[in-house]
Amino acid sequence: MKVILRKKFDQLGKVGDVLTVKDGYARNYLIPRQIAYQATKGNILALEEEKKQILKKEAKELEAAQKFASNLEKVSITIPVKVGEEDKIFGTVTNQMISDSLKEKGFDIEKRKIEITEPIKSLGIYTVSIKLHPSVSATVKTWVVRE
């Protein structure tokens, strides 16, 4: 029996794959658990239409992420911290501190999207990468200054 996968299934494939499986496996396992549905002409046409809609949506998201990244590239943030001897910071600059500074500038970014390559433990100028989309990231210049 030919089936179309609705969900990613590790043993079989990814969403939208058309597979040939044994009849009993399809009727008793895949279809009742809504992992797959039977590959009829109507379902294949519906799948093609869904793929077109998904591609359009992904293109819009990519374009929006690129615009947001270009606006974000222009921003630099300043993070005041307490320092000890030889300009060493007490602790490190965290993703949350960077996220809060960006919120003050009007950019609402989750702290999980901020990637700090190496811990920021001293005063200076750093570039921080922000992952906005799987294929789009932006860098923000971060000034770490004495409080």
DAUR-V986487 format. One record per backbone hydrogen bond with DSSP energy under -0.5 kcal/mol. CO is the residue of the C=O (numbers start at 1). NH is the residue of the N-H. Records with the same first field share a line. If there is no record, write none. Layout:
# DAUR-V986487
CO = NH / NH
This chain:
# DAUR-V986487
1 = 21
2 = 39
3 = 19
4 = 37
5 = 16
9 = 12 / 13
13 = 9
14 = 17
17 = 5 / 19
19 = 3 / 21
22 = 26
23 = 27
24 = 28
25 = 29 / 30
26 = 31
29 = 33
30 = 35 / 36
31 = 34
35 = 6 / 7
37 = 4
38 = 40
40 = 44
41 = 45
42 = 46
43 = 47
44 = 48
45 = 49
46 = 50
47 = 51
48 = 52
49 = 53
50 = 54
51 = 55
52 = 56
53 = 57
54 = 58
55 = 59
56 = 60
57 = 61
58 = 62
59 = 63
60 = 64
61 = 65
62 = 66
63 = 67
64 = 68
65 = 69
66 = 70
67 = 71
68 = 72
69 = 73
70 = 74
71 = 74
72 = 75
75 = 141
77 = 143
78 = 80
79 = 145
81 = 147
82 = 90
84 = 87
85 = 88
87 = 123
88 = 84
89 = 91
92 = 94
93 = 120
94 = 98
95 = 99
96 = 100
97 = 101
98 = 102
99 = 103
100 = 104
101 = 105
102 = 107
103 = 106
106 = 108
107 = 109
110 = 113
111 = 114
113 = 131
114 = 116
115 = 117 / 129
119 = 121
120 = 93
121 = 89
124 = 144
126 = 128 / 142
128 = 140
129 = 115
130 = 132 / 138
133 = 136
136 = 132 / 133
138 = 130
140 = 128
141 = 77 / 143
142 = 126 / 144
143 = 79 / 145
144 = 124
145 = 81
